[in-house]
Amino acid sequence: MDAEEWEALQRDYYQRIFYYVKRQVTDADTAEDITSETFLGALKGIARFDERYNIEQFLFGIARKKTIDWMRKSGHERQISGKDDDSSSFFGNVPSEEMSPAQLAVVREKVMRQRDALVEILRDYVGDLWESRDFRRLKTIELIFLRRWRHRPIADLLGYQDEKAIAGVKFRAIRDWQDRLRRRDPNKTLFSKLWES
């Protein structure tokens, strides 16, 4: 394996291995260390690579072993959860409806990035309402989305003309959030459904 192939391997798998390991050990620094050890182990063991398996199986098998070793040495020994147990896929190319550890890691990482994006745009939205002193709309949004009130009681409490006014506030808020998310995701990688509307 030459340097370019090695860089491509790390580029394609490093994050996935890291998130798989981090799911097991929770500490980011420890996960980083185990991920580095995984790639070092792969480099040392590449001569023994069995081509009946794919490179993903090879890397995740090493990551799993390194994670278990760390747990034993540090007194954190526990059973690695069945959903992340890649032993069946590691020992054969049997198709499975369950996601591989790599796929799970990618999905979890994307969910975390989506959550972070939502937190950021909602924080900005609330900040904008607060700065403009639009407390009535802020309270309306809170009652709709956090308290799950029906439109009629909100209209009565906050002095709106009718439920249609509440629906309008809700519609404009959702449209605003969608626009903010689109601006935050110009490459269309986080919220692909937003680009369909």
C-alpha positions as CSV (number, residue, x, y, z in Angstrom):
1,M,0.0,0.0,0.0
2,D,1.5,3.3,-1.1
3,A,1.2,6.7,0.6
4,E,-1.7,7.8,-1.6
5,E,-3.7,4.7,-0.9
6,W,-3.0,5.0,2.8
7,E,-4.2,8.7,2.8
8,A,-7.4,7.6,0.9
9,L,-8.0,4.9,3.4
10,Q,-7.7,7.3,6.3
11,R,-9.9,9.9,4.6
12,D,-12.6,7.3,3.9
13,Y,-12.7,5.5,7.2
14,Y,-11.1,7.6,10.0
15,Q,-14.2,9.5,11.0
16,R,-16.4,6.3,10.8
17,I,-14.0,4.3,13.0
18,F,-13.7,7.2,15.4
19,Y,-17.5,7.5,15.9
20,Y,-17.8,3.8,16.3
21,V,-15.2,3.7,19.0
22,K,-16.5,6.9,20.7
23,R,-19.9,5.2,20.9
24,Q,-18.3,2.5,23.0
25,V,-15.9,4.5,25.2
26,T,-17.6,7.9,25.2
27,D,-14.4,9.9,25.9
28,A,-13.3,11.7,22.7
29,D,-9.6,11.6,23.6
30,T,-9.7,7.9,24.3
31,A,-11.6,7.3,21.1
32,E,-9.0,9.3,19.2
33,D,-6.2,7.2,20.7
34,I,-8.0,3.9,19.9
35,T,-8.7,5.1,16.4
36,S,-5.0,5.9,15.8
37,E,-4.1,2.5,17.2
38,T,-6.5,0.9,14.9
39,F,-4.9,2.5,11.8
40,L,-1.4,1.6,13.2
41,G,-2.6,-2.0,13.7
42,A,-4.0,-2.0,10.1
43,L,-0.7,-0.8,8.7
44,K,1.3,-3.4,10.6
45,G,-1.2,-6.2,9.7
46,I,-1.9,-5.3,6.1
47,A,0.4,-8.1,4.9
48,R,-1.9,-10.6,6.6
49,F,-5.1,-9.0,5.2
50,D,-7.4,-11.8,4.0
51,E,-8.9,-10.7,0.7
52,R,-12.1,-12.7,1.4
53,Y,-13.1,-9.8,3.5
54,N,-13.4,-6.1,2.6
55,I,-11.2,-3.3,4.0
56,E,-14.1,-2.0,6.1
57,Q,-14.5,-5.4,7.8
58,F,-10.7,-5.4,8.4
59,L,-10.6,-2.0,10.0
60,F,-13.7,-2.4,12.1
61,G,-12.5,-5.7,13.3
62,I,-9.3,-4.1,14.5
63,A,-11.2,-1.2,16.1
64,R,-13.4,-3.6,17.9
65,K,-10.4,-5.6,19.3
66,K,-8.6,-2.4,20.3
67,T,-11.7,-1.1,22.0
68,I,-12.2,-4.3,24.0
69,D,-8.5,-4.3,24.9
70,W,-8.8,-0.8,26.2
71,M,-11.9,-1.7,28.2
72,R,-10.2,-4.6,29.9
73,K,-7.0,-2.7,30.7
74,S,-8.9,0.3,32.1
75,G,-11.4,-1.6,34.1
76,H,-14.3,-0.6,31.9
77,E,-14.9,-4.1,30.7
78,R,-18.5,-4.6,29.5
79,Q,-20.2,-6.3,26.6
80,I,-20.1,-4.2,23.5
81,S,-23.8,-3.8,22.5
82,G,-25.2,-6.2,19.9
83,K,-26.2,-3.5,17.5
84,D,-22.6,-2.4,17.2
85,D,-21.3,-5.9,17.2
86,D,-19.7,-6.4,13.8
87,S,-18.6,-10.0,14.4
88,S,-21.1,-11.5,12.0
89,S,-20.1,-9.1,9.2
90,F,-16.4,-9.4,10.0
91,F,-16.4,-13.1,9.5
92,G,-18.3,-13.3,6.4
93,N,-20.0,-11.3,3.6
94,V,-23.5,-12.3,4.6
95,P,-25.9,-9.6,3.6
96,S,-27.8,-8.1,6.5
97,E,-30.6,-5.7,6.9
98,E,-28.9,-4.2,9.9
99,M,-26.5,-1.4,9.4
100,S,-22.8,-2.0,9.7
101,P,-20.8,-0.2,12.4
102,A,-19.5,2.2,9.8
103,Q,-23.0,3.0,8.5
104,L,-24.2,3.5,12.1
105,A,-21.3,5.9,12.8
106,V,-22.0,7.9,9.7
107,V,-25.7,8.2,10.6
108,R,-25.0,9.1,14.2
109,E,-22.5,11.8,13.2
110,K,-25.0,13.3,10.7
111,V,-27.7,13.4,13.4
112,M,-25.3,15.2,15.8
113,R,-24.5,17.8,13.0
114,Q,-28.2,18.2,12.3
115,R,-29.0,18.7,16.0
116,D,-26.2,21.3,16.3
117,A,-27.5,23.1,13.3
118,L,-31.0,23.2,14.7
119,V,-29.8,24.4,18.1
120,E,-27.8,27.2,16.4
121,I,-30.7,28.5,14.1
122,L,-33.2,28.3,17.0
123,R,-30.9,30.2,19.3
124,D,-30.4,32.9,16.5
125,Y,-34.2,33.0,15.9
126,V,-35.0,33.5,19.6
127,G,-32.2,36.1,19.8
128,D,-33.6,38.0,16.9
129,L,-37.1,38.0,18.4
130,W,-35.7,39.1,21.8
131,E,-33.6,41.8,20.3
132,S,-36.6,43.2,18.3
133,R,-38.6,42.9,21.6
134,D,-41.3,40.8,19.8
135,F,-42.2,39.0,23.0
136,R,-45.8,38.2,21.8
137,R,-44.5,36.2,18.9
138,L,-41.9,34.5,21.1
139,K,-44.5,33.5,23.6
140,T,-46.7,32.3,20.7
141,I,-43.9,30.1,19.4
142,E,-43.3,28.7,22.8
143,L,-46.9,27.9,23.4
144,I,-47.2,26.2,19.9
145,F,-44.0,24.1,19.9
146,L,-43.0,23.6,23.5
147,R,-46.3,23.6,25.3
148,R,-48.3,22.1,22.4
149,W,-51.3,24.3,23.0
150,R,-54.1,24.5,20.5
151,H,-54.4,27.7,18.4
152,R,-57.7,28.9,20.0
153,P,-56.4,29.1,23.6
154,I,-53.3,30.9,22.4
155,A,-55.3,33.4,20.5
156,D,-57.5,34.1,23.5
157,L,-54.5,34.4,25.9
158,L,-52.4,36.6,23.7
159,G,-55.1,38.7,22.1
160,Y,-55.0,37.5,18.5
161,Q,-58.0,38.0,16.3
162,D,-58.5,34.3,15.7
163,E,-56.8,30.9,15.2
164,K,-55.8,31.8,11.7
165,A,-53.4,34.5,13.0
166,I,-51.7,31.8,15.2
167,A,-51.4,29.5,12.1
168,G,-49.8,32.4,10.3
169,V,-47.2,32.9,13.0
170,K,-46.5,29.2,13.0
171,F,-46.2,29.1,9.2
172,R,-43.8,32.1,9.1
173,A,-41.7,30.7,11.9
174,I,-41.3,27.3,10.1
175,R,-40.5,29.1,6.8
176,D,-37.9,31.3,8.6
177,W,-36.3,28.2,10.2
178,Q,-36.1,26.4,6.8
179,D,-34.5,29.4,5.2
180,R,-31.9,29.6,8.0
181,L,-31.2,25.9,7.7
182,R,-30.8,26.2,3.9
183,R,-28.3,29.0,4.4
184,R,-26.4,26.9,6.9
185,D,-26.4,23.9,4.6
186,P,-25.5,25.2,1.1
187,N,-24.0,21.9,0.0
188,K,-27.4,20.2,0.7
189,T,-25.8,17.5,2.9
190,L,-27.6,17.9,6.2
191,F,-31.2,18.4,5.4
192,S,-31.8,17.2,1.9
193,K,-35.6,17.3,2.2
194,L,-35.4,21.1,2.7
195,W,-34.2,21.5,-0.8
196,E,-37.2,19.6,-2.3
197,S,-39.8,22.2,-1.2
